[in-house]
Amino acid sequence: MSALDGIARFPLLEGTTPVQRLSRLEARAGDLLGGARLYAKRDDLMGLGGGGNKLRKLEYLLADAQARGCDTFITTGGLQSNHARQSAAAAARAGLACELMLADVVPRHDAAYRGNGNLLLDDLFGATVHRLPVGADPLAAAQARAQELAAEGRRPYVVGNGGSSPLGCLGYARCAAEILQQEEEAGLRFEAIVVANGSSGTHAGLAAGLAAAGDDPARVLSFTVLAPLDEALAETRRLAAAALQLLAPDRCLGADDIRVDGSQRGEAYGAPTAAMVDALRLLARTEGLLLDPVYSGKAFAGLLDRAKSGGWRDKAVLFVMTGGTPGLFAYPDALSGN
């Protein structure tokens, strides 16, 4: 993992995020967990811009933008993109202008979804928000905007959905190194490391980091919440292989080293599911911890469903809490009630 030390990053985190035992949830859930011991890696605790997993990726992307002398950070996402919100905050910290190309990809038209949550914060952080029509290509729009800015003498830096480039994935390779160190310090080993899979970069980075360290990348299990299973699996494999080449070009990933589950996606990206709502309420009411309705809520529902089978009996399982709390305020209708 020493290869990471030679790659520039712009510091956005305030040290290692903690791992916490979910003891009250274990006591309340009982047989629901099939004997599994649950822990959470609190990547929601990052302080900048409301926190969340994209800050790990942005450390490397912003450093690259600065090294290239860029003055404007352009990225893409859906209207309620956590990545867009964190990009706006991180760009402000780095002294860069930020422009967001946000696609209308979730069929929700209520005022809360279209004006609250992450969108409210995008504006607060000073980003220029471009709301694209249904069917628009956000990356193409970002590249076209970059050409316009370049013609004006600006130096734009374009990042795709979720910051999930091979360089961005290194943020979660570094997280894998943190987890290995925390396992050693605690004297335990996680049977599985569970995470949501949107743009695939978080899973890919974790797998690449574990493989580079000589550990088992198949310990990572993700639940796709964006792409259909076959697409998510292919993209995660591609990104993990590319990130691993940056870290340890003499190593490679096997066909079974990337595990993605498609059971929790629901009807579409951003569409609430009953299992997500139940999982979100369970963690909130036992541990006082917040999942988000698009990513971590669905992944935690998947973890609970897997645990029921008893395959993790007496085993420690780590859930990577990737943040996204502002998204809760865009889904009041789905989350209010019982």
N, C-alpha and C positions, 0 to 999 in steps of 0.2 A: 504493500500500500504506500510505500515511500514515493511512488510515482505521483501521487496526489500532491505532495509537498512541492513539486516542481511546476505545478500549474497554477497560474495566478487566480486569485479570487478576491472579490470586493466584500469585506466582512459585513454581514447583515444579521448574524446570529450572535447570541450572547453566551456562548459556551455550549456544552453538551446538554441536550434535552433529557429529562429524567425518565426512568422506567418505574412505573408504579403498579403494585399488586391491586387487583380489583376485588378485594376481599368481601366487601358488602354485596356486590353483585353475585359472587360465588355463593354466599350464604343464602341470598334470596332466591336465586335461580334453581339451586338444588339439582335435580335430575336433568334439567334442561341442558346443563353443561357436560353431561356424560363423564364427570370426574375430571375434567380439564381444569388446570390452574391458569387463570387469566392475568395477563399483565398488559399495560398500555405504555407505549413509547410516545411521550407527550410532545409531539411536534406541533401541536396546537398552541404551545406556550411561547413560541417565538414572539418577541414583543413588537416588532416593526409592522405597522399597517394592519393590525388585527391578527397577525401570525398566520402560520400555515406552511405546508410542505414546499410550495413554489419558491420560498425564500432560499432554500438550499440550492436550487437550480440557478436562481438569479445571481447568487454570489459569483458563479463562474461566467454567466452571460454578461453581467455588467462589467466584470473585469476585462472581458474580451472587447466590449464596446469601448471602454476607456482606452485600452491599448491601441485601438484603431483610430482614436481621436474623434469618436462620434459624439454628437451633441443631442441626439433625439433617439429615444427608445420606442420602437413601434412593435406592437404585438397584437395577437388575435385571441378570440374566445367567444363564448356565448354572452348574452346580455348579463347574466349573473355570474360571470367567470370569476372564480377566486384568483386565478393566475393574473387576470387583468388588474384586479384590485391590488394585489401584492406588487405587481410590476409598477403601478402608479406610485405606490409608497416607496419602493426601492429606488426608482428613478429620481424621486424627490430627494431622497437621502444622498444619492450620488451626484446631484446637481444637473441631471439631464432632463430635457423636456420629454414628455410621454404622450403618445397617441395610441388609442385603442380602437381596433377594428372589431366591433362586436356584432356577431351574427344572430339573427332571430331564428333560433333552432328549436326552441321549446314552445309548444302551442299553448302558451298561457298569456292572457290578455288583461288580467286584473291589474289594478293600479299598484298593488304591493310588488308584484313581480317586475313590473316595467318601470318602477321608479324608486324602490326601496332597496335594502340590502346592499350588495356590492356596488350597484350603480350609484347609490347615494355617496358611497365612499370614494368611488372613482373621481367624482367631481370635487370632493373635499380635498383630495390629494393633488388636484390641479391638472389632471389628465384631460386631454382633448378627446372626447368620445365621438366616434363615428358609428351610428347605428345603421347597420346594413340591412337591406330588404331580404325577405325570405328567398332562399336559393342562391344568394350571393356567395362568392368564394372569398373568405376573409383574407387568406394569404395573398391572393392575387390583388385584392384591394390594398393590402399593406405594402406590397411591392410597388404598386402604382403610386401610392402616396409617397413612398421613399424616393421615387424618381422625381416627383414634383418638388420635394424638399431639396433634393440634390441640385436641381436646376436653379433653386434660389440661393445656392451656396451653403446649404446645411449639410450635415454629415449624419445621415440616419443609419440606424442599426435595426434590422428586422428579425424578429423571433416568431416562430410558429406557435401553434396551439400548445398551451401548457408548459412552454419552455423546454419541451421534450426533444431536444437535439442530443446527439452523443455527448457534447460538451456539457449541456445542462444536466444530463444524467449523472455526471460525476458528483453532483450534490448528494445523491443518494448512495453512491459508492462510499462517500465519506460517512454517511449515516450508517452503512453496514459496518464500517470500522468502529464506529461508536458502539454499536450493538455488541460486537465481538468483545470489546473491552469491558462493557457492562456485564456481559455474561461471565467473563473471567473474574471480575471483582465480586460478583454475587455468588459465584460457585454454582451456576446453573447453566443449562443449555435449552434453548427453545426448540421444541419439536417442529413448530411452524411459526412463520412470521407473516401475518395477514395484513393486506393492504387493499385499498380501492385501486382500480385500474381505469383511468380516464384516457389521457393521452399516452399512457404506457411508460412514461419516463421514470416514475417512482419505482415501479417493479423492476424495470430494466436496470436502473442504477443499483438497487439492492442486490440483484442477481450478479451483476458485473463485479460489484465490490466483494461479495462473498467468494466468487470464483477467483478473483485476483489474489485473495488472501489464502487460497487453498482450502476454503470451506465449501459447503454444499449449497449451491444456488437453488436447488430444488426445495429447500426449506421455505422459500418465499411462495406464498399462495395469494393470488389476487383475484378479485371479483370485478369483472368488467361492468362498468356503469354507462359507458358511452358507445363503443363499437360492438357489433355482434361478435360472438365468441371467436370465430375463425379469423376475423380481421384483427381483433385485439391480440390474439395469440401470435399471429404473424408479425405484427408491429412490435410487440414486446421482444420477441426473439431478435428482430433486426436491430433494435436499439441496444439491447443488452450486448450483442456481439460487437457492435460498433464502439460502445463505451469500453468494453473489455480490451479492445485493440489499443485504446488510449492508455490503459493501465498496465496491461500485461500481454503484449502481442504474441507471446509464446504459448498462451493458453487459449482454449476454445470451450464453447458450451455444447453439451450434448442435446439430442432431440428431446429428452425428458427433463431437462434442467429448468424449463420454464413451464409453470403450472398456472393456468388461468381458468376460472370457473364462470360460466355464463348464466347461472341460475337466478341472480338477483337483479338483473338489468331492468326487468319490468317491460312495459310496453315500449318505452323509448327513453332516451337520455333526458334526465330532469323530470320524468314522470314519477310521482310518488307511488309507493307500494305499501300495502298493509304491513308487510314484514319490516320495512324500513321504519315506519312510524312506531311499531311495537318495540323495535330494538332501540330506537332513539329515546323513547320514554323509559325503558328499563334502565338504561345507563344513567339517564338524568335523575331518576327517582331512587337509585341505589347509591350512586357515587357522586351525584351532583356535577357530572361531566356532560358536555354538549358535543353531540355529533352534528354533522350537517346533513340535509335531506337529499343531496344529489350524489355525494361520494361516500363519505365514511359511514353514513347511516345504512346504506345498502350493503357495504362491505361487512359491517358488524352484524347485520342480519344474516349474512352468509356464514360468518364465523359461528354464530349461535346454532344455525341449522346443521353445520358440519359437526359441531360438538355433540349434538343429540345422538349421533351414531355411535358414540363411545370410542371412536378411533383415537382420541387424545386422552383417554383415561389415565389419570395420574401423571400426565405430561404437562409441561409448561408451554403456553402459547402466547405469543406477543402480538398485540394489535397495534399497528402504527396509526395513531390519531393524527390525521393530516390537516386538521383545522377546517375552516369554512364556516365558522359561526355566523358571519353576516348573512349567509344564505338563508338562515332560519327565518329572517324577517321578510323574505320574499314568498314564504309559503304559509301564511297564517291560516288559511282555510284548511289545509291538509293536516296541520299540527294542533289546532285548537280542538277542545272537546275532552274526551276521557283521557 
